[in-house]
Amino acid sequence: MVGLDADFLSLLLHPNPRAPYDPSTGKPVEHAKERVQHFIETLEKGRAKIIIPTPALSEVLALAMDRASEYLTELTTSYGFDIAAFDQVAAVEAAIATSDAKKRGGKKGGSDSSWAKIKFDRQIVAICKVRGVDTVYSNDEEVRKSAQRDGMIAKAVWDLPEPPPEQTDLFKGH
């Protein structure tokens, strides 16, 4: 089971998303959208569950309100996607993460990010953890580090293989 952060959802759903920068090259990831589409198609063929934490979904929808209904339809009618809420169990996990960060030196855990972003990221990771996700896909370094601290594998779009040349748009024509 995998969990997707907002940046992966944006690459999947947005018609012309901006490619993230690969930190090893300092350049935009080539074929970022196609990599994510191929990855999702591979997961669907393998009948894998794809968890979408509601905070990540909210972030994507807020940036594309004119297409929010379309995006929700695509996600809820495609096999394997499961939109997962920040519930009581996830709240406890997020609280544990904050407590652990305080033990390491402060509630922000050494991050330079805003407290609001840190809480948001912890909610995403907590949802993934309580839903049994083994790999979190995010281009956000702090989300990946948090997922790894919680025992999950973390990957970014630049970790995905390039798709075969005949790659098509996953949601085209829906």
C-alpha positions in Angstrom: 0.0 0.0 0.0 1.3 3.5 -0.9 0.5 7.0 0.1 0.6 10.0 -2.2 1.3 13.6 -1.1 -0.1 16.6 -2.8 2.8 17.1 -5.3 2.2 13.6 -6.7 -1.5 14.2 -7.0 -0.9 17.5 -8.8 1.5 15.8 -11.2 -1.2 13.1 -11.8 -4.2 15.3 -12.1 -3.1 18.7 -13.4 -3.0 19.0 -17.3 0.3 21.0 -17.3 1.9 20.7 -13.9 5.3 22.3 -13.1 8.0 19.6 -12.7 9.8 19.5 -9.4 13.6 20.0 -9.3 15.8 17.0 -8.8 18.1 18.0 -5.9 20.9 15.9 -7.4 20.9 17.8 -10.7 19.3 21.1 -9.8 17.1 20.7 -12.9 13.4 19.9 -13.4 12.7 16.2 -13.5 12.2 15.1 -17.1 8.8 13.6 -17.9 7.6 14.1 -14.3 3.9 13.8 -15.2 4.5 10.7 -17.3 6.5 9.1 -14.6 3.7 9.5 -12.1 1.1 8.3 -14.6 3.1 5.2 -15.4 3.7 4.6 -11.7 -0.1 4.8 -11.0 -1.0 2.6 -13.9 1.5 0.0 -12.7 0.0 0.1 -9.2 -3.5 -0.2 -10.6 -2.5 -3.2 -12.7 -1.1 -4.8 -9.5 -4.3 -3.9 -7.7 -2.4 -2.0 -5.1 -4.2 0.4 -2.7 -3.3 4.1 -3.1 -4.0 6.2 0.0 -4.7 9.9 -0.5 -4.6 11.7 2.9 -7.3 14.4 3.1 -4.8 17.2 3.9 -2.9 16.4 0.6 -6.2 16.3 -1.3 -7.2 19.6 0.2 -3.9 21.2 -0.9 -4.5 20.0 -4.5 -8.1 21.1 -4.6 -7.3 24.5 -3.1 -4.9 25.2 -6.0 -7.4 24.0 -8.6 -10.9 24.9 -7.4 -12.2 25.3 -10.9 -11.4 21.6 -11.5 -12.1 20.2 -8.0 -15.2 18.3 -8.9 -13.5 16.8 -11.9 -10.5 15.7 -9.8 -12.7 14.2 -7.1 -14.6 12.2 -9.7 -11.4 10.9 -11.3 -10.1 9.8 -7.9 -13.3 8.3 -6.6 -14.0 6.3 -9.8 -10.5 5.0 -10.5 -9.6 1.7 -9.0 -7.4 1.6 -6.0 -7.7 5.2 -4.7 -8.8 5.5 -1.1 -9.2 9.0 0.3 -8.2 8.8 4.0 -9.3 11.2 6.7 -7.3 12.7 9.5 -9.3 10.8 12.2 -8.8 10.2 15.9 -6.2 7.5 15.5 -4.2 9.6 13.1 -4.5 12.5 15.5 -2.8 10.4 18.2 0.0 9.4 15.8 0.6 13.1 14.9 0.7 14.0 18.6 3.2 11.2 19.2 5.3 12.7 16.3 5.2 16.1 17.9 6.1 14.7 21.3 9.1 12.8 19.8 10.2 16.0 18.0 10.1 17.9 21.4 12.4 15.2 22.9 14.8 15.8 20.0 15.0 19.5 20.8 11.7 21.2 19.8 8.3 20.7 18.4 9.5 21.6 15.0 12.1 18.8 15.1 14.9 21.1 13.8 12.9 22.1 10.7 13.0 25.7 9.4 9.5 25.3 8.0 6.5 27.1 9.5 4.7 25.4 12.4 1.6 25.2 10.2 3.4 23.3 7.4 5.0 20.9 9.9 1.6 20.1 11.5 0.1 19.6 8.0 3.0 17.3 7.0 2.7 15.3 10.2 -1.0 14.8 9.5 -0.3 13.4 6.1 2.4 11.0 7.5 0.1 10.0 10.4 -2.7 9.1 8.1 -0.4 7.0 6.0 1.0 5.2 9.1 -2.4 4.3 10.6 -3.7 3.1 7.2 -0.8 0.7 6.8 1.1 2.4 4.1 4.6 1.0 3.5 5.8 3.7 1.0 5.1 7.4 1.0 5.6 9.3 -2.3 6.4 12.9 -1.9 8.8 15.5 -3.3 8.8 17.3 0.1 12.0 16.4 1.9 10.4 16.9 5.3 7.5 14.6 4.5 9.9 11.9 3.4 12.1 12.3 6.5 9.0 12.1 8.7 7.8 9.0 6.9 11.2 7.3 7.3 11.2 8.1 11.0 7.9 6.3 11.3 9.3 3.2 9.5 8.0 3.8 6.0 9.9 4.0 2.8 9.9 7.4 1.2 10.3 8.2 -2.5 10.2 11.2 -4.8 9.2 11.6 -8.4 12.9 11.6 -9.4 13.1 8.1 -7.9 10.5 6.8 -10.4 11.6 5.2 -13.7 10.8 6.9 -16.9 7.8 5.4 -18.6 7.9 3.5 -21.8 7.6 5.7 -24.9 4.0 4.9 -25.6 2.8 6.3 -22.3 -0.7 7.8 -22.5 -2.7 10.2 -20.2 -4.2 8.1 -17.4 -7.4 10.2 -17.1 -7.7 11.3 -20.7 -11.2 10.8 -22.1 -12.9 10.3 -18.7 
